[in-house]
Amino acid sequence: MARMRTKRNIPARMEKCHERWFDAPMLNKGNWRGACGFAPDVPVWLEIGCGKGKFCTEMALRHPEVLYIAMERDASVTLAAIEKAHELEIPNLFFIRGDAGIIENYFAEDEVDRIFLNFSDPWTRQNKPKRRLTYRDFLAKYKVMMKEGGAIEFKTDNDDLFDFSLGEFSEMGFSLEEETRDLHNSEYDAENIRTEFEQKFADQGITIKRVVARM
């Protein structure tokens, strides 16, 4: 997929959608429900790397009973997602512009119920596996943030990344559910929401891999 061009007037456009994001999201650590105006028992779902927002907007609309937080580090990409949520007036969708490498600074222990990792960078270059969002060091951080019984939903087009991730999940004590190497021809596709990348890969005939890793 072609790289998105840098958008103009990012600060002004972000300000118009200010109800969707926070200037200092780290201050919400341990209080995301309160900061977003939700009850203490509302489930928190987190998407790491939300791209242009197709998946998070559809998931938030489909599940109004949850507080959905979408995270993305690229300013132009984040803006596209935030403007989409602002236009649709989705009350339960909020955004973090930040780096997953310091995700422990954003969420407290047992604060997140579910994590979504969709088409994360496979980091296929030599000596880069530690950058993968399914590497055991990241999983250790997720385990602290997540409630017991919580789950990570992981999708990718990359076979090597999928195999690597299955091994990391198992090594870190997650149980594997709903595993498939051809999501769009599986029983799990009925509830699946396709991301922008996912649709492009599918159009190229690339099969999509998916697994749910549960605490």
C-alpha positions in Angstrom: 0.0 0.0 0.0 1.4 3.4 -0.9 2.6 5.6 1.9 0.1 8.3 2.9 1.2 11.8 2.1 1.8 14.1 5.0 -1.3 16.1 5.7 -1.4 19.8 5.9 -2.5 21.8 8.9 -2.3 18.9 11.3 -2.4 20.9 14.5 -5.5 22.9 13.5 -7.3 19.9 12.2 -6.5 17.9 15.3 -7.8 20.7 17.5 -11.2 20.5 15.7 -11.5 16.9 16.9 -10.1 17.5 20.3 -12.8 15.5 22.1 -11.3 12.4 20.5 -7.8 12.5 21.9 -5.8 13.8 24.9 -2.8 16.2 25.0 -1.2 14.1 27.7 -2.6 10.6 27.5 -0.1 9.3 30.0 -2.0 11.2 32.7 -5.0 8.8 32.1 -3.0 5.8 33.2 -5.2 3.9 35.6 -8.2 6.1 34.9 -9.1 5.7 31.2 -12.8 5.0 32.0 -13.1 8.1 34.1 -11.2 10.3 31.7 -13.5 9.3 28.9 -16.7 9.5 30.9 -17.4 5.8 31.3 -18.4 3.7 34.3 -15.7 1.8 36.2 -17.0 -1.6 35.0 -17.0 -0.8 31.2 -14.6 -3.1 29.2 -11.6 -1.3 27.7 -10.5 -2.5 24.2 -7.2 -1.3 22.8 -6.0 -1.4 19.2 -2.3 -0.9 18.7 -1.6 0.5 15.3 -5.0 1.6 14.1 -4.0 2.9 10.7 -6.5 5.1 9.0 -9.3 3.9 11.3 -11.5 1.6 9.3 -11.3 -1.2 11.9 -11.6 0.8 15.0 -14.5 2.9 13.8 -16.5 -0.2 12.8 -15.6 -2.1 16.0 -16.6 0.8 18.2 -19.9 1.2 16.3 -20.5 -2.5 16.5 -19.8 -2.6 20.3 -21.2 0.5 22.0 -20.9 -1.3 25.3 -17.1 -1.0 25.4 -14.6 1.9 25.6 -12.4 1.5 22.5 -9.0 3.2 22.5 -7.0 3.3 19.2 -3.3 3.9 19.2 -1.1 5.1 16.3 2.2 6.9 16.2 2.1 8.5 12.8 0.5 12.0 12.9 -1.0 12.0 9.4 -2.4 8.5 9.8 -3.8 9.3 13.3 -5.5 12.4 11.9 -7.3 10.4 9.2 -8.7 8.0 11.9 -9.6 10.8 14.3 -11.4 12.9 11.7 -13.4 9.8 10.7 -14.5 9.1 14.2 -15.3 12.8 14.7 -17.4 12.9 11.6 -19.3 9.8 12.6 -19.8 11.1 16.2 -18.8 7.8 17.8 -19.1 8.3 21.5 -17.0 5.3 22.7 -13.9 5.8 20.5 -10.8 7.7 21.6 -7.3 7.9 20.3 -3.7 7.9 21.6 -1.0 9.3 19.4 2.0 7.5 20.8 4.6 4.8 20.5 3.8 1.2 21.6 7.4 0.8 22.7 6.4 2.7 25.9 2.9 1.4 26.2 3.4 0.6 29.9 3.4 4.4 30.4 -0.2 4.7 29.2 -2.1 1.8 30.9 -2.1 0.5 34.5 -2.2 -3.0 35.7 -5.4 -4.9 34.8 -6.8 -1.9 32.9 -7.4 -3.5 29.5 -9.7 -6.3 28.6 -8.8 -6.9 25.0 -6.0 -5.9 22.6 -6.1 -5.9 18.8 -3.0 -6.2 16.6 -3.8 -5.9 13.0 -1.1 -6.2 10.3 1.7 -5.0 12.5 5.1 -4.3 10.9 6.7 -7.7 10.4 10.2 -6.3 10.8 11.6 -8.9 8.4 15.1 -7.3 8.3 17.9 -9.2 10.1 18.1 -8.8 13.8 14.8 -6.9 14.0 12.4 -9.5 15.7 12.5 -7.6 19.0 10.7 -4.7 17.3 7.7 -7.0 16.5 4.6 -6.2 18.6 4.2 -9.9 19.4 7.8 -10.3 20.7 7.9 -11.6 24.2 9.0 -8.3 25.8 5.8 -6.6 24.4 3.7 -9.6 25.5 5.1 -9.3 29.0 3.9 -5.6 29.1 0.5 -6.6 27.7 0.1 -9.2 30.4 0.5 -6.6 33.1 -2.0 -4.3 31.4 -4.6 -6.9 30.7 -7.2 -8.4 33.1 -7.1 -12.2 33.8 -8.9 -13.9 31.0 -8.3 -11.1 28.6 -7.3 -11.7 25.0 -5.1 -10.5 22.1 -6.6 -10.7 18.6 -3.8 -10.9 16.0 -4.1 -10.7 12.2 -1.4 -10.7 9.6 -0.7 -11.5 6.0 2.9 -12.6 6.8 3.5 -16.3 7.3 6.8 -15.9 9.1 5.4 -13.3 11.5 2.4 -15.6 12.2 4.6 -18.6 13.0 6.9 -16.4 15.1 3.9 -15.0 17.0 2.4 -18.3 17.8 5.7 -19.4 19.3 5.9 -16.2 21.4 2.3 -16.4 22.6 2.8 -20.0 23.7 6.2 -19.2 25.4 4.5 -16.5 27.4 1.7 -18.7 28.6 -1.1 -17.6 26.4 -3.6 -20.2 25.2 -4.4 -20.1 21.4 -7.9 -20.1 20.2 -9.7 -19.6 16.8 -6.4 -20.1 14.9 -6.7 -20.0 11.1 -4.4 -19.5 8.2 -7.2 -18.6 5.8 -9.5 -16.3 7.7 -11.7 -15.2 4.8 -12.6 -18.8 4.1 -13.0 -19.8 7.7 -15.9 -19.9 10.2 -14.5 -16.8 11.8 -15.0 -14.5 8.8 -18.6 -13.8 9.5 -17.7 -11.5 12.3 -14.5 -10.2 10.8 -13.9 -6.5 9.9 -11.4 -6.0 7.2 -8.8 -3.3 7.6 -7.5 -1.3 4.6 -4.4 -3.4 4.4 -6.4 -6.6 4.8 -8.6 -5.8 1.8 -5.6 -5.0 -0.3 -3.9 -8.3 0.6 -7.1 -10.2 -0.1 -7.4 -8.6 -3.5 -3.9 -9.9 -4.3 -4.9 -13.4 -3.3 -2.8 -13.4 -0.1 -4.4 -15.4 2.7 -5.0 -13.8 6.1 -3.8 -15.4 9.3 -5.6 -14.9 12.6 -5.4 -16.1 16.2 -6.8 -15.2 19.6 -4.2 -15.5 22.4 -5.9 -15.6 25.8 -4.4 -14.9 29.2 
